[in-house]
Amino acid sequence: MKYNAKVEISLKKGMLNPEASTIQRALALLDYQVKDTSTMETIKFTLEAEDPDAARNQVVEMCERLLCNPVIHDYQIQINQTGD
């Protein structure tokens, strides 16, 4: 079966986020006052697996081995079966 996977990766609480700080400063220069700016990366792909649990396990392994650094990143996974 085919599954759509969506992985949202963000920095863990307490980690410095220079990209978010730059965005917040730039918005302030444009007279927008925002607080607690953060950034998140979203990765979407389709994979084949026997069932949703197997798909999730594959995506967790992908995250741990390549897509993020588990020491500094948190990630959320969504798995949905495709309509194919």
N, C-alpha and C positions, 0 to 999 in steps of 0.2 A: 504494500500500500504506500501511497505517497502522502507526505505531510508537509504543510507549510510551517516553517519555524520562524519565530521572531525573537531576537535577543536584544534586550536593552541593557547597555553597559554604562555604569556611572562610577565615579570615584567614591570610595568609602568616606563616611563622615570623618572630618578631621584632616583629610588629605588636602593639600594645597591645589587649587584649581586656577591656574593662571589664565586660561581661556575664559572662564566665567568672570574673573576679576576684570579682564580687559573689556568684555561685553558690558559689564556693569558701569565701568568708567565711561565708555563711549556713550552709553545711554544717558548718563548724567550730563555729559557735554551737550546732548541734544535736549536737555531739560526734562528728561524722564527720570523720575526717582524710583528705583526698584531696589528691593532687598532680597537677600538670600538667592542670588543668581547661581544656577548650576547648569551644567551641560550633560548631555547624554548622547551616546552613540547607539543607533539602531541598525541592526543587521538582519536582513530577511533572506531566506533561501528555502528551497524545496529539497526534501530528502526522502529516501525510501527506507521503510522499516516494517517489521512484522506487525507492530501494534503501537499505540500511543506511548506506552511506557518505554518500549525499545527506542522509539524516536527521541523521547526526552533524554534517555540515558546517553544516546549518541551526541546530542547537543550539549549536555553537561560536559562530556568528555572533550568536545571541541572547544568549549569555553575554557576549561581548565588547561588544555594543552596549547591553544593558539589564540583564540579570540580575545582573551583578556588576561590580566595578571591578577590572580586571586588574592594576592597580598594587598593590593591597593584598590581593586575594583569589586563592586557588587554587580550582580547581573540578575535579570528576570527573564524567564523563558515562557513563551506561549507556543503551544503546539496545536494545530488544527488539521484535520484530514482534508485533503483537497477534494474537489468535486469530480476528479477524474476517475 
